Amino acid sequence: MISNTILELLHQYGYLIFYFAFSLGPFGIPIPNEITIISGAILSHTGVINAWITYFCILSGLLTAITIAYSAGKFFGPKIKLRFQHNKHFIKAEQILNKRGNWAMSFGLFIPLVRYVLPIVIGLNGLPFRKFALISYSSALLWTIIYFTIGIYFGYPFLTILHHIKF
């Protein structure tokens, strides 16, 4: 089961496994954030690990990842923009960001993969860091609270169902 894998990683690396799972997500580490946060919440709720430390590591990992993505977009913007300026997905992301602005930043964190790509596009478009931080960090806080709470109250049945599904 997924929780057993997380327990093994916890024994080897400590609580930092949650931080690394979230902060390295955009760099090709194939660990689904939703499953990781729900598993962490289940283990916290059962008393196996400390809920506050787990949550802090998850939130700080996500904040690190989106900040690095924003910074990459901000500092390497012209090179990235030239390379992707004709890519239909990039063009669509820019159009949505320009049209929906703050709402796109807020809700983008709730969509897998988008939560890591959107900050790059935001940085590319030159949005000031203060505005990015205010909106994105608030959304990250809300996202992590929602999923951690779901994990505490509904996580075990969810993971049990996933365990029985044969892919």
Summary of the structure (lengths in Angstrom):
residues: 167
radius of gyration: 17.0
end to end distance: 14.2
largest distance: 51.0
contacts: 514
relative contact order: 0.16
helix: 81%
strand: 0%
